[in-house]
Structures are given as C-alpha cells and as structure tokens.
C-alpha cells in the first residue's frame, strides 16, 4: 500500500489536495466519507489502515437500510491528510469538482488484510451520520475485482431514512456541496479577473 498511484494522477502545483506524509502511530483509526461532485457525483468511503486511507467510490452513497447494497468501487489508497480535504479540485485536474467531508469518525473491526484477501470486511463505524455495523463485500468473493458492495448490517442504527437526502451537509463546515462549488468558482473567477486586469494594465 503506497501513494505512488495517487501521486502520479495529480499535479500538486495545481491542486490543493494533500501530497501525503506518514503520521504518528497510536492514534485511533479514522474513517471519512467525502461527497465529491466530479463528472459523476459520488461518495468516497475511506478507512485508515497502515498509514493510508483505503478508498472506495460509492456512486449512490451509503444507505442505512440493510436491504440496500450500494456499489463501492475500490480506488487507489489516499494519504491520511486527505481525510480533512474540503474544497474544489480545479477543472481539468483528476477528479475536478467540489468535495465536502460528508461524515467522519473512527472505525474498528476485522483486520483489513484478512478482509481484503477474503473479500469480506466487517467494520463498526462511530461517525456523526453513520454508526454501528457495516460490511464491505467483494463481488466475486476472494478472486473478485474492484467492485464491492457496502451494506448496513441490522442493528439499532439501521433505518429506512435516506441519510444522504436528510443530512446533505459537511460535518466540518456545515456547507452543502453546492455552496463549496459556488464559493470556489467565485474565488477562481475573481483571481482570473485580477490576473486579466493586471495583463490589461501591463499592456496599456
Ligand atoms: Mn472521488
């Protein structure tokens, strides 16, 4: 598990996403779910493990209903600092679009090395929106590919409430993803305008 693939996809001179460095041991394992308005809206589900964030892209987002099986496509590991990233990835960059921290907290559960190899990882989440027992189940089992299913297990935190609708906002800023996007495009526009104004005054 390294960040080689993550870094190769990004130009850190252009994007404000973190480059990634190791952090001290002993801290509780965190999880984060980032709502990401890229070309297709999705939720990035990330679990801290071995100094990185194991990551899955969940197109429909998590569901509190144990009857729902939400597709979760495993993507490259991300650096730990990515868990605090909220902002806008510039258009034209990998994953261009706005990101909010939709939920975060800590997790515990089975050893991911075993779970990842066997194709079933049972975990317990302590977040603001997501709590209790969850399972990640790989389609095709141990020999399957990148496609997993994220499923809420039946416990007192299971519900038929649509949590992505009921609680769309960031747990960091309280903002909805549309508000982040607007703010970012406004500030980009104002930067561009300032640059253009300089060019114009330099040319005249
Ligand atoms: Mn994403």
py3Dmol code that shows the C-alpha trace and the ligand (Angstrom):
import py3Dmol

protein = """\
ATOM      1  CA  UNK A   1       0.000   0.000   0.000  1.00  0.00           C
ATOM      2  CA  UNK A   2       1.703   3.140  -1.173  1.00  0.00           C
ATOM      3  CA  UNK A   3       0.685   6.523  -2.534  1.00  0.00           C
ATOM      4  CA  UNK A   4       2.570   6.148  -5.842  1.00  0.00           C
ATOM      5  CA  UNK A   5      -0.591   5.777  -7.905  1.00  0.00           C
ATOM      6  CA  UNK A   6      -2.364   8.578  -6.028  1.00  0.00           C
ATOM      7  CA  UNK A   7       0.522  10.988  -6.623  1.00  0.00           C
ATOM      8  CA  UNK A   8       1.026  10.010 -10.271  1.00  0.00           C
ATOM      9  CA  UNK A   9      -2.542  11.070 -11.078  1.00  0.00           C
ATOM     10  CA  UNK A  10      -2.213  14.545  -9.636  1.00  0.00           C
ATOM     11  CA  UNK A  11      -0.309  17.757 -10.273  1.00  0.00           C
ATOM     12  CA  UNK A  12       0.352  19.163  -6.783  1.00  0.00           C
ATOM     13  CA  UNK A  13       1.380  22.529  -8.240  1.00  0.00           C
ATOM     14  CA  UNK A  14      -2.201  22.938  -9.422  1.00  0.00           C
ATOM     15  CA  UNK A  15      -4.416  21.090  -6.948  1.00  0.00           C
ATOM     16  CA  UNK A  16      -4.678  21.899  -3.239  1.00  0.00           C
ATOM     17  CA  UNK A  17      -5.191  18.206  -2.369  1.00  0.00           C
ATOM     18  CA  UNK A  18      -2.531  16.879   0.077  1.00  0.00           C
ATOM     19  CA  UNK A  19       0.661  15.219  -1.212  1.00  0.00           C
ATOM     20  CA  UNK A  20       0.661  12.804   1.733  1.00  0.00           C
ATOM     21  CA  UNK A  21       3.058  12.055   4.539  1.00  0.00           C
ATOM     22  CA  UNK A  22       3.112   9.472   7.328  1.00  0.00           C
ATOM     23  CA  UNK A  23       1.610  10.288  10.726  1.00  0.00           C
ATOM     24  CA  UNK A  24       2.423   9.121  14.239  1.00  0.00           C
ATOM     25  CA  UNK A  25       1.262   5.694  15.370  1.00  0.00           C
ATOM     26  CA  UNK A  26      -1.103   5.099  18.299  1.00  0.00           C
ATOM     27  CA  UNK A  27      -3.964   7.289  17.130  1.00  0.00           C
ATOM     28  CA  UNK A  28      -7.408   5.776  16.626  1.00  0.00           C
ATOM     29  CA  UNK A  29      -8.200   4.583  13.115  1.00  0.00           C
ATOM     30  CA  UNK A  30     -10.377   7.124  11.353  1.00  0.00           C
ATOM     31  CA  UNK A  31     -12.904   6.885   8.579  1.00  0.00           C
ATOM     32  CA  UNK A  32     -14.195   9.614   6.329  1.00  0.00           C
ATOM     33  CA  UNK A  33     -16.812   9.885   3.633  1.00  0.00           C
ATOM     34  CA  UNK A  34     -16.321  12.686   1.156  1.00  0.00           C
ATOM     35  CA  UNK A  35     -19.108  13.774  -1.148  1.00  0.00           C
ATOM     36  CA  UNK A  36     -17.459  14.543  -4.464  1.00  0.00           C
ATOM     37  CA  UNK A  37     -19.142  16.389  -7.307  1.00  0.00           C
ATOM     38  CA  UNK A  38     -16.796  15.173 -10.054  1.00  0.00           C
ATOM     39  CA  UNK A  39     -18.131  14.466 -13.572  1.00  0.00           C
ATOM     40  CA  UNK A  40     -20.377  11.951 -11.771  1.00  0.00           C
ATOM     41  CA  UNK A  41     -21.437  12.722  -8.207  1.00  0.00           C
ATOM     42  CA  UNK A  42     -20.270  10.032  -5.781  1.00  0.00           C
ATOM     43  CA  UNK A  43     -19.242   9.462  -2.177  1.00  0.00           C
ATOM     44  CA  UNK A  44     -15.673   8.421  -1.382  1.00  0.00           C
ATOM     45  CA  UNK A  45     -15.625   5.994   1.527  1.00  0.00           C
ATOM     46  CA  UNK A  46     -12.208   5.858   3.193  1.00  0.00           C
ATOM     47  CA  UNK A  47     -10.814   3.766   6.059  1.00  0.00           C
ATOM     48  CA  UNK A  48      -7.500   4.437   7.733  1.00  0.00           C
ATOM     49  CA  UNK A  49      -5.229   1.428   7.604  1.00  0.00           C
ATOM     50  CA  UNK A  50      -1.422   1.056   7.714  1.00  0.00           C
ATOM     51  CA  UNK A  51      -0.803   4.771   7.331  1.00  0.00           C
ATOM     52  CA  UNK A  52      -3.063   5.355   4.337  1.00  0.00           C
ATOM     53  CA  UNK A  53      -6.778   5.617   3.583  1.00  0.00           C
ATOM     54  CA  UNK A  54      -8.203   2.554   1.848  1.00  0.00           C
ATOM     55  CA  UNK A  55     -10.719   4.054  -0.573  1.00  0.00           C
ATOM     56  CA  UNK A  56     -13.910   3.109  -2.384  1.00  0.00           C
ATOM     57  CA  UNK A  57     -16.071   5.296  -4.632  1.00  0.00           C
ATOM     58  CA  UNK A  58     -19.765   4.771  -3.843  1.00  0.00           C
ATOM     59  CA  UNK A  59     -21.910   6.249  -6.661  1.00  0.00           C
ATOM     60  CA  UNK A  60     -25.192   6.325  -4.691  1.00  0.00           C
ATOM     61  CA  UNK A  61     -23.639   6.914  -1.289  1.00  0.00           C
ATOM     62  CA  UNK A  62     -24.210   4.797   1.817  1.00  0.00           C
ATOM     63  CA  UNK A  63     -27.674   3.633   2.903  1.00  0.00           C
ATOM     64  CA  UNK A  64     -28.815   2.949   6.457  1.00  0.00           C
ATOM     65  CA  UNK A  65     -31.209   0.312   5.110  1.00  0.00           C
ATOM     66  CA  UNK A  66     -29.763  -3.247   5.368  1.00  0.00           C
ATOM     67  CA  UNK A  67     -31.784  -4.174   2.263  1.00  0.00           C
ATOM     68  CA  UNK A  68     -29.728  -1.794   0.114  1.00  0.00           C
ATOM     69  CA  UNK A  69     -26.477  -2.997  -1.409  1.00  0.00           C
ATOM     70  CA  UNK A  70     -24.519   0.003  -2.578  1.00  0.00           C
ATOM     71  CA  UNK A  71     -21.860  -0.482  -5.243  1.00  0.00           C
ATOM     72  CA  UNK A  72     -18.445   0.559  -3.887  1.00  0.00           C
ATOM     73  CA  UNK A  73     -15.608   0.597  -6.422  1.00  0.00           C
ATOM     74  CA  UNK A  74     -12.204   0.282  -4.801  1.00  0.00           C
ATOM     75  CA  UNK A  75      -9.836   3.028  -5.923  1.00  0.00           C
ATOM     76  CA  UNK A  76      -6.230   3.895  -5.091  1.00  0.00           C
ATOM     77  CA  UNK A  77      -5.174   4.432  -1.471  1.00  0.00           C
ATOM     78  CA  UNK A  78      -5.175   8.081  -0.413  1.00  0.00           C
ATOM     79  CA  UNK A  79      -2.921   9.890   2.113  1.00  0.00           C
ATOM     80  CA  UNK A  80      -4.236  10.286   5.652  1.00  0.00           C
ATOM     81  CA  UNK A  81      -4.396  14.074   5.414  1.00  0.00           C
ATOM     82  CA  UNK A  82      -6.907  13.668   2.615  1.00  0.00           C
ATOM     83  CA  UNK A  83      -9.490  12.995   5.343  1.00  0.00           C
ATOM     84  CA  UNK A  84      -9.592  16.732   6.111  1.00  0.00           C
ATOM     85  CA  UNK A  85      -9.784  17.847   2.490  1.00  0.00           C
ATOM     86  CA  UNK A  86     -12.749  20.001   1.607  1.00  0.00           C
ATOM     87  CA  UNK A  87     -12.617  22.316  -1.348  1.00  0.00           C
ATOM     88  CA  UNK A  88     -12.574  22.341  -5.106  1.00  0.00           C
ATOM     89  CA  UNK A  89     -10.223  20.317  -7.304  1.00  0.00           C
ATOM     90  CA  UNK A  90      -9.574  22.512 -10.363  1.00  0.00           C
ATOM     91  CA  UNK A  91     -11.430  21.690 -13.572  1.00  0.00           C
ATOM     92  CA  UNK A  92      -9.192  19.663 -15.893  1.00  0.00           C
ATOM     93  CA  UNK A  93      -7.392  18.020 -12.958  1.00  0.00           C
ATOM     94  CA  UNK A  94      -8.020  14.400 -11.954  1.00  0.00           C
ATOM     95  CA  UNK A  95     -11.409  14.313 -10.170  1.00  0.00           C
ATOM     96  CA  UNK A  96     -12.063  18.010 -10.866  1.00  0.00           C
ATOM     97  CA  UNK A  97     -15.030  19.296  -8.836  1.00  0.00           C
ATOM     98  CA  UNK A  98     -16.027  20.128  -5.262  1.00  0.00           C
ATOM     99  CA  UNK A  99     -15.507  17.919  -2.211  1.00  0.00           C
ATOM    100  CA  UNK A 100     -17.091  18.105   1.243  1.00  0.00           C
ATOM    101  CA  UNK A 101     -16.433  15.965   4.305  1.00  0.00           C
ATOM    102  CA  UNK A 102     -19.889  14.407   4.480  1.00  0.00           C
ATOM    103  CA  UNK A 103     -19.144  12.249   7.527  1.00  0.00           C
ATOM    104  CA  UNK A 104     -16.174  11.254   9.652  1.00  0.00           C
ATOM    105  CA  UNK A 105     -15.283   9.470  12.839  1.00  0.00           C
ATOM    106  CA  UNK A 106     -13.468   6.332  13.922  1.00  0.00           C
ATOM    107  CA  UNK A 107     -13.793   2.688  12.978  1.00  0.00           C
ATOM    108  CA  UNK A 108     -12.821  -0.701  14.338  1.00  0.00           C
ATOM    109  CA  UNK A 109     -13.262  -4.220  13.088  1.00  0.00           C
ATOM    110  CA  UNK A 110     -11.613  -7.121  11.376  1.00  0.00           C
ATOM    111  CA  UNK A 111      -8.036  -6.982  10.135  1.00  0.00           C
ATOM    112  CA  UNK A 112      -8.347  -5.383   6.683  1.00  0.00           C
ATOM    113  CA  UNK A 113      -5.519  -7.568   5.325  1.00  0.00           C
ATOM    114  CA  UNK A 114      -7.654 -10.639   6.006  1.00  0.00           C
ATOM    115  CA  UNK A 115     -10.907  -8.974   4.948  1.00  0.00           C
ATOM    116  CA  UNK A 116      -9.447  -7.619   1.711  1.00  0.00           C
ATOM    117  CA  UNK A 117      -7.979 -11.018   0.835  1.00  0.00           C
ATOM    118  CA  UNK A 118     -11.201 -12.890   1.620  1.00  0.00           C
ATOM    119  CA  UNK A 119     -13.478 -10.308   0.041  1.00  0.00           C
ATOM    120  CA  UNK A 120     -15.495  -9.539   3.163  1.00  0.00           C
ATOM    121  CA  UNK A 121     -14.680  -6.857   5.680  1.00  0.00           C
ATOM    122  CA  UNK A 122     -16.957  -6.292   8.674  1.00  0.00           C
ATOM    123  CA  UNK A 123     -16.483  -2.999  10.470  1.00  0.00           C
ATOM    124  CA  UNK A 124     -18.074  -0.805  13.085  1.00  0.00           C
ATOM    125  CA  UNK A 125     -18.347   2.923  12.436  1.00  0.00           C
ATOM    126  CA  UNK A 126     -18.613   5.711  15.013  1.00  0.00           C
ATOM    127  CA  UNK A 127     -19.412   8.754  12.927  1.00  0.00           C
ATOM    128  CA  UNK A 128     -21.883  11.640  13.027  1.00  0.00           C
ATOM    129  CA  UNK A 129     -24.218  10.140  10.413  1.00  0.00           C
ATOM    130  CA  UNK A 130     -23.065   6.538  10.112  1.00  0.00           C
ATOM    131  CA  UNK A 131     -22.863   4.313  13.177  1.00  0.00           C
ATOM    132  CA  UNK A 132     -22.896   0.647  14.036  1.00  0.00           C
ATOM    133  CA  UNK A 133     -22.051  -2.430  11.982  1.00  0.00           C
ATOM    134  CA  UNK A 134     -21.348  -2.337   8.242  1.00  0.00           C
ATOM    135  CA  UNK A 135     -19.977  -4.834   5.755  1.00  0.00           C
ATOM    136  CA  UNK A 136     -17.943  -4.426   2.609  1.00  0.00           C
ATOM    137  CA  UNK A 137     -18.412  -7.472   0.416  1.00  0.00           C
ATOM    138  CA  UNK A 138     -16.446  -8.003  -2.783  1.00  0.00           C
ATOM    139  CA  UNK A 139     -18.472  -9.107  -5.785  1.00  0.00           C
ATOM    140  CA  UNK A 140     -16.954 -12.420  -6.890  1.00  0.00           C
ATOM    141  CA  UNK A 141     -15.503 -13.079  -3.419  1.00  0.00           C
ATOM    142  CA  UNK A 142     -11.797 -13.633  -2.818  1.00  0.00           C
ATOM    143  CA  UNK A 143     -10.992 -13.736  -6.546  1.00  0.00           C
ATOM    144  CA  UNK A 144     -13.209 -10.785  -7.484  1.00  0.00           C
ATOM    145  CA  UNK A 145     -12.096  -7.409  -8.807  1.00  0.00           C
ATOM    146  CA  UNK A 146     -12.566  -3.811  -7.740  1.00  0.00           C
ATOM    147  CA  UNK A 147     -16.337  -3.918  -7.298  1.00  0.00           C
ATOM    148  CA  UNK A 148     -17.583  -4.248  -3.746  1.00  0.00           C
ATOM    149  CA  UNK A 149     -20.942  -3.748  -2.040  1.00  0.00           C
ATOM    150  CA  UNK A 150     -21.349  -1.538   1.016  1.00  0.00           C
ATOM    151  CA  UNK A 151     -24.132  -2.878   3.230  1.00  0.00           C
ATOM    152  CA  UNK A 152     -25.526  -1.721   6.577  1.00  0.00           C
ATOM    153  CA  UNK A 153     -25.917  -4.615   8.988  1.00  0.00           C
ATOM    154  CA  UNK A 154     -29.054  -4.956  11.050  1.00  0.00           C
ATOM    155  CA  UNK A 155     -28.640  -3.213  14.399  1.00  0.00           C
ATOM    156  CA  UNK A 156     -30.181  -0.300  16.284  1.00  0.00           C
ATOM    157  CA  UNK A 157     -28.585   2.180  13.843  1.00  0.00           C
ATOM    158  CA  UNK A 158     -30.278   0.625  10.796  1.00  0.00           C
ATOM    159  CA  UNK A 159     -33.047   2.792   9.337  1.00  0.00           C
ATOM    160  CA  UNK A 160     -35.104   3.416   6.216  1.00  0.00           C
ATOM    161  CA  UNK A 161     -34.315   7.135   6.405  1.00  0.00           C
ATOM    162  CA  UNK A 162     -32.461   8.365   3.312  1.00  0.00           C
ATOM    163  CA  UNK A 163     -29.428   9.773   5.116  1.00  0.00           C
ATOM    164  CA  UNK A 164     -27.821  11.393   2.044  1.00  0.00           C
ATOM    165  CA  UNK A 165     -31.067  13.372   1.494  1.00  0.00           C
ATOM    166  CA  UNK A 166     -31.753  14.056   5.183  1.00  0.00           C
ATOM    167  CA  UNK A 167     -28.232  15.209   6.018  1.00  0.00           C
ATOM    168  CA  UNK A 168     -26.507  16.509   2.879  1.00  0.00           C
ATOM    169  CA  UNK A 169     -24.160  18.950   4.588  1.00  0.00           C
ATOM    170  CA  UNK A 170     -20.485  18.825   5.568  1.00  0.00           C
ATOM    171  CA  UNK A 171     -19.673  17.753   9.123  1.00  0.00           C
ATOM    172  CA  UNK A 172     -16.706  20.172   9.037  1.00  0.00           C
ATOM    173  CA  UNK A 173     -18.210  23.381   7.702  1.00  0.00           C
ATOM    174  CA  UNK A 174     -21.961  22.751   7.689  1.00  0.00           C
ATOM    175  CA  UNK A 175     -21.939  23.673   3.994  1.00  0.00           C
ATOM    176  CA  UNK A 176     -23.669  21.819   1.193  1.00  0.00           C
ATOM    177  CA  UNK A 177     -21.539  20.791  -1.749  1.00  0.00           C
ATOM    178  CA  UNK A 178     -23.216  23.379  -3.994  1.00  0.00           C
ATOM    179  CA  UNK A 179     -22.108  26.111  -1.594  1.00  0.00           C
ATOM    180  CA  UNK A 180     -18.467  24.964  -1.744  1.00  0.00           C
ATOM    181  CA  UNK A 181     -18.603  24.929  -5.538  1.00  0.00           C
ATOM    182  CA  UNK A 182     -20.068  28.400  -5.751  1.00  0.00           C
ATOM    183  CA  UNK A 183     -17.543  29.845  -3.377  1.00  0.00           C
ATOM    184  CA  UNK A 184     -14.644  28.199  -5.190  1.00  0.00           C
ATOM    185  CA  UNK A 185     -15.753  29.256  -8.635  1.00  0.00           C
ATOM    186  CA  UNK A 186     -16.342  32.765  -7.326  1.00  0.00           C
ATOM    187  CA  UNK A 187     -12.814  32.955  -5.913  1.00  0.00           C
ATOM    188  CA  UNK A 188     -11.341  31.428  -9.101  1.00  0.00           C
ATOM    189  CA  UNK A 189     -13.257  33.938 -11.152  1.00  0.00           C
ATOM    190  CA  UNK A 190     -12.032  36.798  -9.004  1.00  0.00           C
ATOM    191  CA  UNK A 191      -8.418  35.535  -9.278  1.00  0.00           C
ATOM    192  CA  UNK A 192      -8.784  35.295 -13.050  1.00  0.00           C
ATOM    193  CA  UNK A 193     -10.293  38.745 -13.155  1.00  0.00           C
ATOM    194  CA  UNK A 194      -7.405  40.191 -11.153  1.00  0.00           C
ATOM    195  CA  UNK A 195      -4.887  38.480 -13.482  1.00  0.00           C
ATOM    196  CA  UNK A 196      -6.684  39.794 -16.522  1.00  0.00           C
ATOM    197  CA  UNK A 197      -6.803  43.260 -15.025  1.00  0.00           C
ATOM    198  CA  UNK A 198      -3.024  43.115 -14.456  1.00  0.00           C
ATOM    199  CA  UNK A 199      -2.438  41.928 -18.023  1.00  0.00           C
ATOM    200  CA  UNK A 200      -4.589  44.707 -19.349  1.00  0.00           C
ATOM    201  CA  UNK A 201      -2.856  47.371 -17.264  1.00  0.00           C
ATOM    202  CA  UNK A 202       0.587  45.935 -18.204  1.00  0.00           C
ATOM    203  CA  UNK A 203      -0.335  46.017 -21.884  1.00  0.00           C
ATOM    204  CA  UNK A 204      -1.618  49.577 -21.830  1.00  0.00           C
TER     205      UNK A 204
END
"""
ligand_1 = """\
1
MN
Mn -13.841 10.895 -5.657
"""
view = py3Dmol.view(width=600, height=400)
view.addModel(protein, "pdb")
view.setStyle({"model": 0}, {"cartoon": {"style": "trace"}})
view.addModel(ligand_1, "xyz")
view.setStyle({"model": 1}, {"stick": {}})
view.zoomTo()
view.show()
